[in-house]
Amino acid sequence: MWQIINSFLTREDIFIQMKNENISFDIKAAKLIFDSQGKFSGNLEETDPLAFSTAEQYPADCIVLGDNAMEAYGFGNRLLNLQNYHEEEIILKITNY
């Protein structure tokens, strides 16, 4: 998960746009563990205590990018659900936040 997010954020066009917009991310996702053949082992490594935390444990001034499973963690309007991506809803949440 961490690797997937990081590979997207370091893509040249995305990196340049984020730099121009003064946007930064602090990735709190778990890391996928691969076996010696480079296949996902089914295991995750916790990279930060917040990786599997509820909304109350996150700083109040952050927006969380997540998926359907994270709907149950209590993030409310701070959660941008990218699995069920609705551009207008995401823009509205960011604007209002």
LINDA-V60338 format. One record per helix or strand. SS is the DSSP state (A for helix, B for strand). FROM is the first residue (numbers start at 1). TO is the last residue. If there is no record, write none. Layout:
BEGIN
ss->SS from->FROM to->TO
ss->SS from->FROM to->TO
END
This chain:
BEGIN
ss->A from->2 to->9
ss->A from->12 to->20
ss->B from->31 to->34
ss->B from->40 to->45
ss->A from->49 to->52
ss->A from->55 to->57
ss->B from->64 to->66
ss->A from->68 to->73
ss->A from->76 to->78
ss->B from->79 to->81
ss->A from->87 to->96
END
